[in-house]
Amino acid sequence: MKRKILIVTGLLFGLNALGAPAAAQKVNLKFSAHWLSEQRRPTITRIVNTWNQRNPNIQVEYTGVPFDQIITKTVAGVAAGNAPDVVVIDIRSGKQRAAKNQILNLSALGADKLKSGFFANLWNTGTYNGKQYALPFVTDTRVLFYNKAAFKEVGLDPNKPPKTWDELWSYALKLDKKDGNRWVRMGFHPNFGEFGYSGWVTNAGGSFFDKDNEEARANNPTAVKVLNWMKKWTDKYGANNYAAFRASFGGGAQDEFMSGKVPMVVRNGNYLTTLRVNAPNMQYGFVAVPTEDGKQDGASSWGGGFNIEIPRSTKHPKEAFAFAKYLATEGAKVWAAEQNDLPGYQVARLANKNPNFTKLSNNLKYTYVDTVPVYAPSYESAINKAVDDVLLRNKDAKDALDEAQAAIAKQVADGKRDAAR
């Protein structure tokens, strides 16, 4: 996999790039995103209201749609001809909508002129066949959280967290704790938290697909090595103990980290908010995800997030694109400052001066944002089965991944055949 490192250029757009087209008559745009909560709704309302005050002839109406429904409803709306004019939607699956001609080619509306203002890796998530189909809005990054009190308890320096896979192992050995034959603390397991097998494969320099993200290579040597490494951790604790311990994790303050059960875990950086609410007195730190050799590059961590797209059914493409530009740039500054989400627009991160936000922003250069393969959108089910077969059922890693490879290759073949119809 070719690693893409996010480079900050600090460029600002001129007024012409952000200006709305002059509308001969009033245009009403429909805008949808998944923000419905008391925390999120006021900020998106403020962003929309500012636009409406500045652009009396292009008025935007916001509608919140539940997260688990917004893709389905948007796609259905495109087919029916009544989708929103602008939508904030999953960053990973946009290429599928582009391939199915469900969203507009924004390059035709001038999007390419904006490219230098965004993080390159995020911009690429909206690129399909050399054309731009989305503008990045917000992203995230995964980091290693560690319990400083637990470190002190076992004689580990809380100011020297692990940097390598070997250090993760040696630190965990000290942090492990039993009460008789029962595990009460597991120092670390790579499958706890929010990184997963796919994250560790990327961390090790691998990928399940070729450089074009089309042809499957799920059983490549790196993927096999990483799965064997994860099995080593499971064998250390015992498969049944691992499964039972994982099943004991609760929500909120009873999750694996805040409960003290797992003192090192990789989680999304926005976990900081959860810690602040549920464990305000906890002593913890966070650092870049350890790598095999201790060196960080553009794929040591991974992120997700949301892009801004214009569904094909819009009757006002120019006006919709003007609002999309505003949302992706000026709106992103407000969102970063108030919601602490990492923006795709580079200079928007400067709107938030919180040291933790800055630290997470700096981790973006080590963060890879992959996209769902166009021809195998459900490939992860085969990967997850392989992981469970190895960790829980003691199957050979290469054999399990050979099966996954065959299943995903069939998905790709079927996907290409369907696309050619």
C-alpha positions in Angstrom: 0.0 0.0 0.0 1.4 3.4 -0.9 1.3 5.5 2.3 -0.1 8.9 2.0 1.2 11.5 4.5 -0.9 14.5 5.3 1.0 17.7 4.7 -0.1 21.0 6.2 0.3 23.9 3.7 -1.6 26.5 5.7 -3.2 28.0 2.6 -6.3 30.2 2.9 -8.9 30.6 0.3 -9.7 33.9 -1.2 -13.1 35.5 -1.0 -13.9 34.5 -4.6 -13.5 30.8 -3.7 -16.0 31.1 -0.9 -18.5 33.5 -2.4 -22.0 32.3 -3.3 -23.3 32.8 -6.9 -25.6 35.6 -7.4 -29.1 34.1 -7.5 -31.7 35.8 -9.8 -34.4 34.6 -7.5 -34.5 33.0 -4.1 -33.3 29.4 -3.9 -34.1 27.1 -1.0 -31.6 24.3 -0.3 -32.2 21.2 1.8 -29.2 20.1 3.9 -29.0 16.9 5.9 -26.5 15.5 8.4 -26.8 13.1 11.4 -26.5 15.7 14.1 -29.5 15.6 16.3 -28.1 15.8 19.9 -28.2 18.7 22.3 -24.4 18.8 22.0 -24.2 18.9 18.2 -27.4 20.6 17.0 -26.7 24.1 18.2 -23.4 24.3 16.3 -24.7 23.2 13.0 -27.7 25.5 13.5 -25.3 28.4 14.1 -23.3 27.6 11.0 -26.5 27.4 8.8 -27.9 30.6 10.3 -24.7 32.5 9.5 -24.9 31.4 5.9 -28.6 32.3 5.7 -27.9 35.8 7.1 -25.1 36.4 4.5 -27.0 34.9 1.6 -30.6 36.0 1.6 -31.3 34.6 -1.9 -29.9 31.2 -1.1 -31.6 29.9 2.1 -30.6 26.5 3.6 -32.9 24.4 5.7 -31.2 21.8 8.0 -32.8 18.4 8.7 -31.2 15.9 11.1 -31.3 12.3 10.1 -30.2 9.4 12.4 -26.7 8.2 11.7 -27.8 4.7 10.8 -30.3 5.9 8.3 -28.7 8.8 6.5 -27.0 6.7 3.8 -30.1 4.7 3.0 -32.4 7.7 3.0 -30.0 9.7 0.8 -29.6 7.0 -1.8 -33.3 6.4 -1.8 -33.9 10.1 -2.2 -31.6 10.2 -5.2 -33.6 7.4 -6.9 -36.9 9.2 -6.1 -35.5 12.6 -7.1 -36.0 14.2 -3.7 -32.7 13.8 -1.9 -31.2 16.8 0.0 -29.2 19.3 -2.0 -26.2 18.9 0.3 -25.4 16.1 2.8 -22.7 15.3 5.3 -22.1 11.5 5.0 -19.7 8.7 5.7 -16.2 9.4 4.4 -15.3 5.8 3.6 -18.2 4.9 1.3 -18.3 7.9 -1.0 -16.5 6.2 -3.9 -19.4 3.7 -4.1 -21.9 6.5 -4.5 -19.6 8.1 -7.1 -19.3 4.8 -9.1 -23.1 4.5 -9.1 -23.6 8.1 -10.3 -25.5 9.0 -7.1 -23.6 12.1 -6.4 -22.3 15.1 -8.5 -18.9 15.4 -9.9 -17.7 18.5 -8.0 -14.7 19.0 -10.3 -17.1 20.3 -12.9 -18.2 22.9 -10.4 -14.6 24.0 -9.6 -13.7 21.8 -6.6 -10.2 21.1 -7.8 -9.2 24.7 -7.1 -9.8 24.0 -3.4 -7.6 20.9 -3.1 -4.5 22.6 -1.6 -6.4 23.8 1.4 -7.3 20.3 2.6 -5.3 17.4 4.1 -4.3 15.3 1.0 -5.3 12.0 2.5 -8.8 13.3 3.3 -9.2 14.9 -0.1 -8.4 11.6 -1.8 -11.3 9.9 0.0 -13.6 11.9 -2.3 -11.7 11.3 -5.5 -13.0 8.8 -8.0 -11.5 8.2 -11.5 -9.6 11.4 -11.3 -12.6 13.6 -10.4 -13.7 15.0 -7.1 -17.0 13.9 -5.7 -16.8 15.2 -2.1 -15.3 17.9 0.1 -13.8 16.7 3.4 -15.5 18.0 6.6 -14.3 16.2 9.7 -12.1 13.3 10.6 -10.6 11.5 13.6 -7.5 9.6 14.7 -6.7 6.7 17.0 -4.2 6.9 19.7 -3.0 4.8 22.6 -4.5 5.7 26.0 -2.7 4.5 29.1 -3.4 4.5 32.8 -0.7 6.4 34.6 -1.8 5.2 38.0 -1.5 1.5 36.9 1.9 2.3 35.5 3.1 3.7 38.8 1.6 0.7 40.6 3.9 -1.8 38.8 7.0 0.4 38.6 6.6 1.6 35.0 7.5 5.2 34.2 4.2 7.1 33.4 6.1 9.5 31.3 7.6 6.7 29.1 4.7 4.9 27.4 5.4 2.1 24.9 6.5 3.0 21.4 7.0 -0.5 19.9 5.1 -3.8 19.7 7.7 -5.4 21.9 7.3 -2.7 24.5 3.6 -3.2 24.5 4.2 -6.9 25.3 6.8 -6.2 28.1 4.6 -3.5 29.6 1.5 -5.7 29.5 3.4 -8.5 31.3 4.0 -6.1 34.2 0.4 -4.8 34.2 -1.3 -8.2 34.0 -3.0 -9.1 37.2 -4.8 -12.2 38.5 -7.0 -13.0 41.5 -6.2 -16.6 42.0 -7.0 -18.2 38.6 -9.2 -15.3 37.5 -7.9 -12.4 35.4 -8.8 -9.1 36.9 -6.6 -7.0 34.6 -5.2 -7.7 31.2 -2.4 -5.3 30.4 -3.2 -5.1 26.7 -4.7 -6.9 23.8 -4.6 -5.6 20.2 -8.2 -6.5 19.6 -9.6 -4.5 22.6 -10.5 -0.9 21.9 -11.2 0.7 18.6 -8.3 -0.2 16.3 -8.9 -3.8 15.3 -7.1 -6.2 13.1 -7.5 -4.0 10.0 -5.8 -1.1 11.9 -2.9 -3.3 13.0 -2.4 -4.5 9.4 -2.2 -0.9 8.2 0.1 -0.1 11.2 2.4 -2.8 10.0 2.5 -1.4 6.5 0.0 -3.8 4.9 -3.3 -3.8 3.2 -6.1 -6.2 2.2 -6.2 -4.7 -1.3 -3.8 -3.5 -4.0 -2.8 0.1 -4.4 -5.9 0.9 -6.4 -8.1 -0.6 -3.7 -9.7 -3.0 -6.2 -8.0 -6.4 -6.2 -8.0 -8.4 -3.0 -4.8 -9.6 -1.3 -6.2 -10.5 2.1 -3.8 -13.4 2.7 -0.6 -11.4 2.0 2.4 -12.1 4.3 1.9 -8.9 6.4 -1.7 -9.8 7.1 -0.7 -13.3 8.1 2.1 -12.0 10.4 -0.3 -9.5 12.2 -3.0 -12.1 12.7 -0.4 -14.5 14.2 0.8 -11.6 16.5 -2.8 -11.1 17.7 -3.1 -14.8 18.3 0.1 -14.7 20.4 -1.7 -12.2 22.7 -4.8 -14.4 22.9 -2.8 -17.5 23.7 -1.1 -15.6 26.5 -4.4 -15.1 28.3 -6.2 -18.1 26.9 -8.9 -17.9 24.2 -11.7 -18.6 26.7 -10.4 -16.1 29.2 -9.9 -13.5 26.4 -13.5 -13.9 25.2 -15.0 -13.9 28.7 -13.0 -10.8 29.8 -14.0 -8.9 26.7 -17.6 -9.8 27.3 -17.4 -8.3 30.8 -16.7 -4.8 29.5 -19.6 -2.3 30.2 -20.5 1.1 28.9 -19.4 4.5 30.2 -17.3 4.3 33.3 -17.5 0.5 33.2 -15.7 0.2 29.9 -12.4 -1.7 29.7 -10.2 1.4 30.3 -12.1 3.5 32.9 -12.9 0.4 34.9 -9.2 -0.4 35.2 -9.5 -3.8 33.5 -7.3 -2.8 30.6 -4.7 -0.1 31.3 -3.5 0.3 27.7 -6.0 0.6 24.9 -6.2 2.2 21.4 -9.2 4.4 21.0 -10.6 7.3 18.9 -9.2 10.6 20.1 -12.7 11.8 20.9 -12.6 9.4 23.8 -11.2 12.3 25.7 -14.7 13.7 26.0 -15.9 10.4 27.4 -13.1 10.4 29.9 -13.8 14.0 31.0 -17.4 13.1 31.7 -17.1 9.7 33.2 -13.7 9.7 34.8 -12.7 13.3 35.6 -10.1 12.3 38.2 -8.5 9.5 36.3 -4.7 9.8 35.7 -4.1 9.0 32.0 -2.1 9.9 29.0 -2.3 9.3 25.3 0.4 8.9 22.6 0.7 7.8 19.0 -0.1 4.1 18.4 3.0 2.0 18.9 4.5 0.5 15.7 6.5 -2.6 15.1 9.8 -0.7 14.9 8.8 2.4 17.0 8.8 4.7 13.9 5.7 6.7 12.9 4.6 7.1 9.3 1.5 8.1 7.4 -0.4 4.8 8.1 0.5 4.2 11.8 -3.0 5.1 12.8 -6.3 5.2 11.0 -9.3 7.6 10.9 -12.8 7.8 9.6 -15.1 10.8 9.5 -17.5 12.6 7.2 -17.4 14.2 3.8 -19.8 16.7 2.2 -21.5 15.5 -1.0 -24.1 16.8 -3.4 -26.7 14.2 -4.4 -27.3 13.9 -8.1 -31.0 14.8 -7.8 -30.3 18.5 -6.8 -31.9 21.1 -9.0 -29.5 23.8 -7.8 -25.9 22.4 -8.2 -24.1 25.8 -8.3 -25.9 27.1 -5.1 -25.4 23.7 -3.4 -21.7 23.7 -4.2 -21.4 27.3 -2.8 -22.9 26.2 0.5 -20.8 23.0 0.5 -17.6 25.1 0.1 -18.7 27.4 3.0 -19.5 24.4 5.2 -16.2 22.7 4.4 -14.1 25.8 5.2 -15.7 28.6 7.3 -18.2 26.1 8.9 -15.3 23.7 9.7 -13.7 26.4 11.8 -16.8 26.8 13.9 -17.2 23.1 14.2 -13.6 22.5 15.2 -13.7 25.3 17.9 -17.0 24.1 19.4 -17.1 20.4 18.8 -13.4 19.4 19.0 -13.6 17.3 15.8 -10.6 17.4 13.6 -11.3 19.3 10.4 -10.4 18.3 6.8 -9.7 22.0 6.0 -6.2 22.6 7.3 -6.4 26.0 8.8 -9.7 25.3 10.5 -7.8 23.4 13.2 -6.2 26.6 14.3 -9.6 27.7 15.6 -9.2 25.4 18.6 -6.4 26.2 21.0 -6.9 23.2 23.4 -3.6 21.4 23.8 -5.2 18.0 23.5 -6.9 19.0 20.3 -3.6 20.3 18.9 -1.9 17.0 19.9 -4.6 15.0 18.1 -4.4 17.3 15.1 -0.6 16.6 14.9 -1.4 12.9 14.9 -3.2 13.3 11.5 0.2 13.1 9.8 0.4 9.5 11.1 -3.2 8.7 10.2 -4.5 6.8 7.2 -8.1 7.2 6.0 -9.1 4.3 3.8 -12.2 3.9 1.7 -14.5 0.9 1.2 -13.5 -0.9 -2.0 -16.0 -0.2 -4.8 -16.3 -3.8 -5.9 -16.3 -5.5 -2.4 -18.1 -3.2 0.1 -18.8 -6.0 2.5 -15.3 -7.5 2.5 -14.9 -6.9 6.3 -17.3 -9.7 7.1 -14.8 -12.2 5.6 -11.9 -10.6 7.5 -13.8 -10.6 10.8 -14.6 -14.3 10.4 -10.9 -15.1 9.8 -10.0 -13.2 13.0 -12.6 -15.1 15.1 -11.5 -18.4 13.6 -7.9 -17.8 14.6 -8.4 -16.1 18.0 -11.3 -18.1 19.3 -11.2 -21.4 17.3 -7.4 -21.9 17.0 -7.4 -22.0 13.2 -4.2 -21.5 11.3 -3.8 -17.8 10.3 -2.8 -18.5 6.7 -5.6 -21.0 6.2 -8.2 -18.6 7.7 -7.0 -15.7 5.5 -6.9 -18.0 2.4 -10.6 -18.5 2.9 -11.1 -14.8 3.4 -9.2 -14.1 0.2 -11.3 -16.5 -1.8 -14.5 -15.0 -0.4 -13.4 -11.4 -1.1 -12.1 -12.2 -4.6 -15.6 -13.6 -5.4 -17.1 -10.3 -4.1 -14.8 -8.4 -6.3 -15.6 -10.5 -9.4 -19.4 -10.2 -8.7 -19.0 -6.5 -8.1 -17.2 -6.0 -11.4 -19.8 -8.1 -13.3 -22.6 -6.1 -11.8 -20.9 -2.8 -12.6 -20.5 -3.8 -16.3 -24.2 -4.5 -16.7 
